[in-house]
Amino acid sequence: MKKFLSFGIVTTMIIGILSGCGSSAQETDTQGAGVSADSTETSENIENEKALQDSEVEGNQDQTAATETGASETTDDSEKKILVAYYSASGNTKTVAEYIASETGADTFEMVPQEIYTNDDLDWTDRNSRVSVEHDNEDQRDIPLVTVTPDGFDEYDVVFVGYPIWWGIAAWPVNEFITSNDFSDKTVIPFCTSSSSGLGQSGESLEEMAGSGTWQEGMRFRSGVSEEDVTNWVKGLEF
């Protein structure tokens, strides 16, 4: 009987020891698997972060390139120097010239006759007024200007030329400006103001008088034209 009890106790102890070893081995495998998983996850995270950083660098490079390209295009446009040169008898042409200059960022140059036209001089209904006499006698239309050539005129790429319409042609105080300056390599855009007359052949006549420059078709504006109408015209131009 004692032998059986002893054998049972020994058997129970052996089973307990074996169970403990199995549990310990199972825990070790589980811990090992956990370390392996963490290590893999860490490696993947590093690779993902590196890929993300590379992507961000490439994105920044693309954005920088796009910005530089856009800046280059803007610079190309902004490098063009623009001048708005005009003669204004009663202020209407000056107003339009200022609208154009505001829209384009251009410089302005006013053609000022050495002998200013008074209101009486401009009364075209009076056959004895200055403009009427000059109209009837073409040899009297050479009107000297205070300044003929704007400072740095050679540097301008685009020149707007503004004037009122007198008897269907450009007011002759602009003639000296046109004939005294070289418009070679410049884009020239005429514009005029009148209460009723159209642009007519005034632009073509000035182009022939100038003998140089690339002249575009001009535009006639009514007296009191809105700034919006003028700027819409300017936005549609190509120069």
Buried (B, 14 or more C-beta within 10 A) or exposed (E): EEEEEEEEEEEEEEEEEEEEEEEEEEEEEEEEEEEEEEEEEEEEEEEEEEEEEEEEEEEEEEEEEEEEEEEEEEEEEEEBBBBBBBBBBEEBBBBBBBBBBBBBEBBBBBBEBEEEBEEEBBBEEEEEBBBBEBBEEEEEBEBEBEEEBBEEBEEBEBBBBBBBBBBEBBBBBBBBBBEEBEBEEBBBBBBBBBEEBEBBEBBBBBBEEBEEBBBBEBBBBEBEBEBEEBBEBBEEBEB
